[in-house]
Amino acid sequence: QVQLVESGGGAAQPGGSLRLSCEASGSISTIYATGWYRQAPGKQRELVATISSGIWKNYADSVKGRFTISRDNTKNTVYLQMNSLKPEDTAVYYCNAKYAYSAQAWGQGTQVTVSS
């Protein structure tokens, strides 16, 4: 199995930046994709960005050019650098890992609040 622990959430002003971290443990070698999702109050959970075990990355249109997903294999950690934050980025952010062909794991979530 895979376990995920997120960190780095918090409060920021519009135009500010935050960096989220997602550290994986367990059957790390079976992970083939890691992603960040978010869920705002009253809304469905939505995909923000994903990164494969190779170099493939994908972003939601709403965050392209502002957010960057990256990976440090030496630390078993995936990052989400969020720049030019907007109030509509306010949500609970969840890390997700897909592994062992059909399994997936979720982190506990970290709150991001963007307001002036």
N, C-alpha and C positions, 0 to 999 in steps of 0.2 A: 504493500500500500504506500501511498504518498501522503504526507502531511504538509500543510502550507501555513506559514505565519506571516501576516502582513504587518507593516509598520509605516510610519511616516505621514499619516493623515493629520489633519488639523484645520486651522483657520487661515485664510489668506484674503487679501483685498483684491478687488478686480484688477487685472493686469499683473498680479503677483505670480509666484511660482511655488510649487511643492514637488517633492519627490517621494513616491511610494516605493516600498521594497516588499518583495515576496520571497521568503526563504523556504526552500523545499528540503524535506528530509524523507528518509525511507527508501523506496525503490526508485531512486532518482534516474537511474540509467534507462528506465522504461518510459520516461516522459518524452513525448514527441511534440507537444505544443503547450505553451503557457500563455494565458491571456488575462486581461483585466476587464471586468464588467463593472457596471455601476447601476444603482437603483435609487432613484429619487422618490420622495414620498408620493404615494398615489400613482406611481408609474411602474411599468414592467422593467425587469432587469434587462439591460442592454449591453451589447459588446462595445468595448472602448478600443482595445488593441490586442493583437495576438502576435506571438513570435514563435517560430518553429524551432526545432532542435538544430536546424541549419541556419540559413540567413533570411528566410522568408518572413516578412512582417506585413501586417494588415492593420488598417486604422478605420474607425468610423469617420464618416465625412465631417461630422461635427467637431472632430478634434485634429484633423489633418493639418499639419503645419504648426500646431501648438504643442502636441504631446509627442513624446518619443519613448518607445519601448526598447529596452536593451537587456542584455543578459551577461552575467559574470559567472562563468562555469566554475571558477576556482572557489566561489563562495556559494554556489548552488542558489543563486539569487537572481530574480528578474526585477527590473526597475521600471517605473513609469515616471518619466520626467514631465511635469505639467507646467507649461509656461502660458503667459497671457490668459490667465484664468478668468472665467466669466461666472456670474452668479448662477447661470444655468448648468455649470459644472458641479454644483452642490449635490452631493449624493453620498451614499455608502458605497465604497469601492471594494470589490471582491476580486481576489486572485483565483484563477482556475487553472488546473493542470489536467491535461489529457494524457493517459498513460496506458501501457499494457493493452493496446489496440482499442479497447472499448470502455475503459474505466475513466472516471474523472474525480478530482478532488477539489474542494473549495476551502478557501481560508475563512476566517471568522468575520472579515469585513473591517474596514477602517473608514471613519467619517471624514469627509472633506466638505468644508463650508467656505463659500466665497461670498463675502459681503463687505460693504463699506461701513 
